[in-house]
Amino acid sequence: MKEDFLKYQGQTTPHPLGIEITSAKGSYIYDANNKKYLDFVAGVSANSVGHSNEAVNKAITEQLQAYTHVMVYGEFIQEPQLNLCKALVNSLPDSLNSVYLVNSGAEATEGALKLAKRFTNRYEIIAAKNAYHGNSAGAMSVCGSEEQNSAFRPLIPGTRFINFNNEKDLEKITTKTAGVILETIQGGAGFIEPKNDYLRKVKEKCDEVGALLILDEIQTGVGRTGTFWGFENYNVIPDIIITGKGLGGGMPIGAFIASYEVMDTLKENPKLGHITTFGGHPLISAAGLATINEINDRNLTKEALRKEQIIREQLASHRLVKEIRGKGLMLSLIMESSEIADTVVLEGFNQGLILFWLLYEKRAVRITPPLTISESELLEGCKILTNILNNIIDKAPL
């Protein structure tokens, strides 16, 4: 099957991991050889309530019996879409009260950028170096990595880049700026948290010049960082947020959320300011609502902080772990070198533990398990990780 996989399916890297998956349940994934893997990645933060979650599957199955896609988004009243939008609004400050459902985080980025330009009648966007907001052309235009972008230029013009956590760079936000887009915690750059009230200071600068603050909550949102939304940790309320990944409980989803006043500008002059055929698909919306209910009913948001401490207690003191970055169950182990990080990830697969890399910080090992992971499973994974790190030390030349 791997030969056909390489022959017929478009590839993302020269050396895909190529594990043939047959099933997945809870915190485990199983391959064609019936080997089980403890999942410390959760589909890159997407499987927030575990694999094959019963509540999510039940919601999908029940909706499947009623109807699937019936009309392009926004024309018909569909209860699954409406209920999901209401649940999202109920989780947010009063100023964030209008939801536009789309198919992915990247599309949510596109919609948010368009919305900022439409509302302000400006075209300039400020973004952060080493940001990641998706891989469509518009989203790439606000990803500050020339290594990733150079092969695909020209991208959308009008973007200026600042350094995350650099307050002096805020001078670049001016009356020409439509919006500032930042990840609440920088993901691909190494799970870098904002410091010294940085996000609040960005918002104050935006308010001063009439720009909108867009926070990318695709990874930090939906319970992963110990609050339902990541920005709740940092004393700021943005004008627009972007979500995706974990909101779908393993299903493809995205949304951008703003005030009604801001969102309303997309509906005319021109009409169809943003349009999407399958955004808010009823099956996906049902899965999203079930995911939110699972996280709230099982107190998984607060549990993320307790589980973070377990990971830190088990791994922070190891001599090969230079730093643990991030918050809640969005963590990265920073190793001494990219070679050590590569060894840890690849040996993890050999020993039945799924770990992964980050896009720009090559020394990082991603740890973003399902929010539903148990304490015993966390300890099991940390034990495997510790053994891998110890073996690296044992094999190192004296």
Secondary structure as UniProt FT lines:
FT   HELIX           2..8
FT   STRAND          21..26
FT   STRAND          28..31
FT   TURN            32..33
FT   STRAND          36..39
FT   HELIX           42..45
FT   TURN            48..49
FT   HELIX           54..66
FT   TURN            73..74
FT   HELIX           79..90
FT   TURN            94..95
FT   STRAND          98..102
FT   HELIX           105..120
FT   STRAND          124..129
FT   HELIX           137..140
FT   TURN            141..142
FT   HELIX           146..149
FT   HELIX           150..152
FT   STRAND          159..162
FT   TURN            164..165
FT   HELIX           167..172
FT   TURN            175..176
FT   STRAND          177..183
FT   TURN            187..190
FT   TURN            196..197
FT   HELIX           198..209
FT   STRAND          212..216
FT   TURN            218..225
FT   HELIX           230..233
FT   TURN            234..235
FT   STRAND          240..244
FT   HELIX           245..248
FT   TURN            249..250
FT   STRAND          254..258
FT   HELIX           260..263
FT   HELIX           264..266
FT   TURN            279..280
FT   HELIX           282..297
FT   TURN            298..299
FT   HELIX           300..315
FT   TURN            316..317
FT   TURN            319..320
FT   STRAND          321..327
FT   TURN            328..329
FT   STRAND          330..335
FT   HELIX           338..350
FT   TURN            351..352
FT   STRAND          353..354
FT   TURN            362..363
FT   STRAND          364..367
FT   TURN            371..372
FT   HELIX           375..395
//
